[in-house]
Amino acid sequence: MRGFKLTQIVPGLLLLIVTTVFIACGGSGLPLHQEQAAPDTGMQPDQLQNTELQYSADPLTTETAGNRVILEVPALDQLSAGDEFSAVISAEFSEDVHQGVLRLLYDAASMTPLEAAPGSMLPGDMVRIADLDNSGFLPLAFTALPGGDDIRSGSGVMYRLRFRLLGDGASAGRIQFRSDREFLQLRNRSGEHIRFDVETRAGGRDAQ
C-alpha cells in the first residue's frame, strides 16, 4: 500500500514543480487551468514605473479585493560602477496565496542580479524559484506543495533582491514588473486567479 501511494504522489509533485519552473522561465502560464487571453493594458514595460496595474475580473478570478505586490527600489544616483544595492518585493494580502509567478525587467547593460533571497512571508516548505542567469529579466515563482503551507493573509517581505551596478547609477535603467498576465499572477488553492495590484516605489533608501 505504501508503495502504491508513493507512485501516485511522486508524479504529482514532479508535475507541480516542473510546471512552476516552466512558467517562471518563460512558459505559457498554465499551472492549474487553461489560461484565458491576457487583457491588453495598452502599456509598455517602461510605463509601469510608479503605476498600479489591476487585472479585470474573469471566471477564474476571485472577487476578494485588497491584495497588493510592491517593488521598492532605492535611489541609485549616488552609486558608481561596482556598487551593490538591494530592492525588496513585499506584499499585502487579504487572502491566502497558494502559487504565484512574478517577473522583473532590468537593464542588463547597467546592472546584474546577484541574489534573490526569499523573505519571511514565503513558508520554508514552499517551492521557490529565482533564475538569475537571464539577461534583462528575473523570473520568480513559488508554489505550495500538497499538504504544505500557503502564504497567509497579511503583509511582509516576499523577496530581497541584490544587484551590482555595471555603470554609473545616475544613468542606470529601471527595475520594474513585466505586465504580461502569464508572468504576473497569483492563484489560490483552488487554482483561481487572485486579483491584485502592483506598485513600484522608486527613489527610497537602500533596503538592507
PLY file of the C-alpha trace (Angstrom):
ply
format ascii 1.0
element vertex 208
property float x
property float y
property float z
element edge 207
property int vertex1
property int vertex2
end_header
0.00 0.00 0.00
2.78 2.43 0.86
4.49 1.79 -2.46
1.22 2.40 -4.29
0.74 5.76 -2.57
4.25 6.87 -3.47
3.72 6.05 -7.13
0.61 8.22 -7.07
2.10 11.14 -5.14
5.58 11.49 -6.65
4.44 12.12 -10.26
2.05 14.79 -8.99
4.81 16.53 -7.09
7.13 16.39 -10.07
4.45 17.80 -12.35
3.77 20.65 -9.95
7.45 21.58 -9.64
8.19 21.25 -13.37
5.16 23.37 -14.25
6.25 26.11 -11.84
9.77 26.13 -13.31
8.33 26.23 -16.81
6.18 29.28 -16.06
8.97 31.11 -14.25
11.45 30.65 -17.06
9.19 31.59 -19.93
6.28 29.16 -20.19
2.73 29.89 -21.16
1.34 30.37 -17.64
-0.90 27.31 -17.42
-0.21 25.91 -13.94
-3.68 24.67 -13.00
-6.31 25.66 -15.55
-6.41 26.66 -19.21
-5.32 30.29 -19.30
-7.55 32.88 -20.90
-6.21 35.54 -23.23
-4.32 38.27 -21.38
-6.08 41.64 -21.30
-4.47 44.35 -23.39
-3.38 47.04 -20.94
-2.07 49.28 -23.70
1.05 49.83 -21.60
4.70 49.26 -22.42
7.05 47.91 -19.70
8.73 51.29 -19.27
5.37 52.84 -18.38
4.95 50.73 -15.27
7.18 52.85 -13.04
5.09 54.26 -10.17
1.97 52.82 -11.81
-0.59 50.42 -10.41
-1.93 47.56 -12.53
-5.12 45.72 -11.61
-6.49 42.84 -13.63
-10.16 42.86 -14.52
-12.31 40.04 -13.21
-12.79 36.85 -15.22
-14.49 33.49 -14.48
-11.33 32.17 -12.78
-10.76 35.27 -10.68
-11.78 35.55 -7.06
-13.59 38.70 -6.04
-11.59 39.41 -2.91
-10.02 42.86 -3.14
-7.16 44.45 -1.24
-4.20 42.42 -2.49
-1.06 44.29 -3.46
2.52 43.39 -4.51
5.04 46.20 -4.08
8.52 46.61 -5.56
10.75 49.05 -3.67
13.92 50.22 -5.40
16.40 52.65 -3.79
17.76 55.82 -5.35
20.83 54.96 -7.42
22.02 58.47 -8.28
24.97 58.49 -5.89
26.18 54.96 -6.69
29.04 54.03 -9.02
30.05 51.02 -11.08
30.72 48.06 -8.80
28.42 49.26 -6.03
25.72 46.89 -4.84
22.18 47.72 -3.81
19.07 45.90 -2.60
15.48 46.01 -3.77
12.53 44.44 -1.96
9.32 42.79 -3.13
6.75 43.00 -0.37
3.06 42.13 -0.31
-0.22 42.92 1.40
-2.66 40.01 1.06
-6.25 39.82 2.27
-6.42 36.10 1.50
-4.09 33.10 1.39
-1.95 32.64 -1.73
-1.08 29.14 -2.92
1.00 29.84 -6.02
2.43 32.75 -7.94
4.68 33.97 -10.72
6.39 37.37 -10.86
8.83 38.69 -13.45
11.04 41.73 -13.18
12.66 43.63 -16.04
16.01 45.35 -15.56
18.64 46.98 -17.74
21.26 44.29 -18.28
23.72 46.88 -19.57
23.71 48.80 -16.28
23.22 46.13 -13.58
23.31 42.42 -12.88
21.34 40.41 -10.26
23.38 38.67 -7.57
20.80 37.17 -5.24
17.06 36.69 -4.78
16.56 35.66 -1.16
13.06 34.65 -0.01
11.55 36.82 2.70
9.71 35.79 5.83
6.34 35.81 4.06
7.21 32.70 1.99
6.86 29.47 4.01
10.01 27.41 4.33
8.43 24.32 2.73
7.26 26.22 -0.35
8.96 25.56 -3.70
10.73 28.84 -4.57
12.42 29.56 -7.87
14.59 32.51 -8.87
16.61 32.27 -12.09
19.47 34.78 -12.12
21.02 33.54 -15.37
18.86 35.53 -17.78
19.77 38.82 -19.40
17.34 41.63 -18.71
14.69 39.72 -16.80
14.44 37.99 -13.44
11.73 35.30 -13.14
10.40 34.41 -9.70
7.95 31.63 -8.92
6.62 29.93 -5.81
4.11 27.20 -5.04
2.96 25.29 -2.00
3.28 21.51 -2.18
0.34 19.22 -1.41
-0.11 19.38 2.33
2.25 22.33 2.59
1.62 25.87 3.80
0.22 28.66 1.67
1.29 32.27 2.04
-1.03 33.52 4.76
-3.01 36.72 4.54
-1.21 39.72 6.00
1.80 41.79 4.98
5.52 41.16 4.78
8.55 40.65 2.56
8.42 38.09 -0.26
11.90 38.56 -1.76
15.03 40.60 -1.09
16.95 41.20 -4.30
20.60 42.16 -4.58
22.08 43.83 -7.69
25.51 45.12 -8.71
25.85 48.19 -10.89
27.91 47.85 -14.05
28.00 51.58 -14.71
27.13 54.89 -13.14
23.98 54.74 -11.02
22.64 58.05 -12.32
22.28 56.57 -15.80
21.14 53.10 -14.75
17.91 51.72 -16.17
14.91 51.00 -14.02
13.73 47.77 -12.40
10.04 47.09 -12.89
7.38 44.40 -13.11
6.65 42.91 -16.50
2.94 43.40 -17.06
2.11 40.37 -19.23
-0.53 38.30 -17.48
1.30 34.98 -17.76
4.32 36.46 -15.99
2.40 38.25 -13.24
-0.15 36.08 -11.47
-1.29 34.76 -8.12
-3.60 31.83 -7.52
-5.44 30.36 -4.54
-5.51 26.69 -3.54
-8.45 26.07 -5.88
-6.44 27.32 -8.85
-8.42 30.53 -9.27
-6.68 33.78 -10.17
-6.40 36.25 -7.31
-6.97 39.89 -8.16
-4.13 42.15 -7.09
-2.46 45.48 -7.77
1.24 46.00 -8.39
3.12 49.11 -7.39
6.69 50.31 -7.89
8.22 52.68 -5.34
11.49 54.17 -6.52
13.92 56.62 -5.02
13.94 55.43 -1.42
16.94 54.43 0.66
18.82 51.18 0.15
16.84 48.24 1.52
19.38 46.41 3.67
0 1
1 2
2 3
3 4
4 5
5 6
6 7
7 8
8 9
9 10
10 11
11 12
12 13
13 14
14 15
15 16
16 17
17 18
18 19
19 20
20 21
21 22
22 23
23 24
24 25
25 26
26 27
27 28
28 29
29 30
30 31
31 32
32 33
33 34
34 35
35 36
36 37
37 38
38 39
39 40
40 41
41 42
42 43
43 44
44 45
45 46
46 47
47 48
48 49
49 50
50 51
51 52
52 53
53 54
54 55
55 56
56 57
57 58
58 59
59 60
60 61
61 62
62 63
63 64
64 65
65 66
66 67
67 68
68 69
69 70
70 71
71 72
72 73
73 74
74 75
75 76
76 77
77 78
78 79
79 80
80 81
81 82
82 83
83 84
84 85
85 86
86 87
87 88
88 89
89 90
90 91
91 92
92 93
93 94
94 95
95 96
96 97
97 98
98 99
99 100
100 101
101 102
102 103
103 104
104 105
105 106
106 107
107 108
108 109
109 110
110 111
111 112
112 113
113 114
114 115
115 116
116 117
117 118
118 119
119 120
120 121
121 122
122 123
123 124
124 125
125 126
126 127
127 128
128 129
129 130
130 131
131 132
132 133
133 134
134 135
135 136
136 137
137 138
138 139
139 140
140 141
141 142
142 143
143 144
144 145
145 146
146 147
147 148
148 149
149 150
150 151
151 152
152 153
153 154
154 155
155 156
156 157
157 158
158 159
159 160
160 161
161 162
162 163
163 164
164 165
165 166
166 167
167 168
168 169
169 170
170 171
171 172
172 173
173 174
174 175
175 176
176 177
177 178
178 179
179 180
180 181
181 182
182 183
183 184
184 185
185 186
186 187
187 188
188 189
189 190
190 191
191 192
192 193
193 194
194 195
195 196
196 197
197 198
198 199
199 200
200 201
201 202
202 203
203 204
204 205
205 206
206 207
